[in-house]
Amino acid sequence: MRHVFADTGYWIAILNPRDQLHDRAKSESARLRQERVILVTTEMILVEFANYYAERGAWFRQQAALAIQSIQREPNLRLVEQTRVLFRNALVLYHSRLDKKWSFTDCASILVMQDYKIDAILAHDIHFEQAGFTTLLRG
């Protein structure tokens, strides 16, 4: 079964109908559901997602918390835990690519995608294209 990684920007766009990527994220979600694709995301991604909505008011905070709870229960989604090993390896990648503007979370995501042999990501972030992945929310 095919796996696709879900980045922070995807979750943000799914939750917020005013987000510029909302329609694209929804259509990609529907397409991937039809293909029976398993989504993969990480606890670090969900931390970024919650942090994004932290100062946007009580409604968005509540919706973000409910979304995370739903994601945790989703049977067609693999939630990768933030382990000490993943943290350490992400730091090694982060430190080894000083020429890039990859975030620490991006580095952890890249490692997870490599582990799961994932080639596509629900993201708009050019950093993932730099790392050799297909970004499904660009272009």
Secondary structure, DSSP 8 states (H G I E B T S, - for coil): --EEEE-HHHHHHHH-TTSTTHHHHHHHHHHHHHTT-EEEEEHHHHHHHHHHHTTS-HHHHHHHHHHHHHHHH-TTEEEE---HHHHHHHHHHHHH-TTS---HHHHHHHHHHHHTT--EEE---HHHHHTT-EETT--
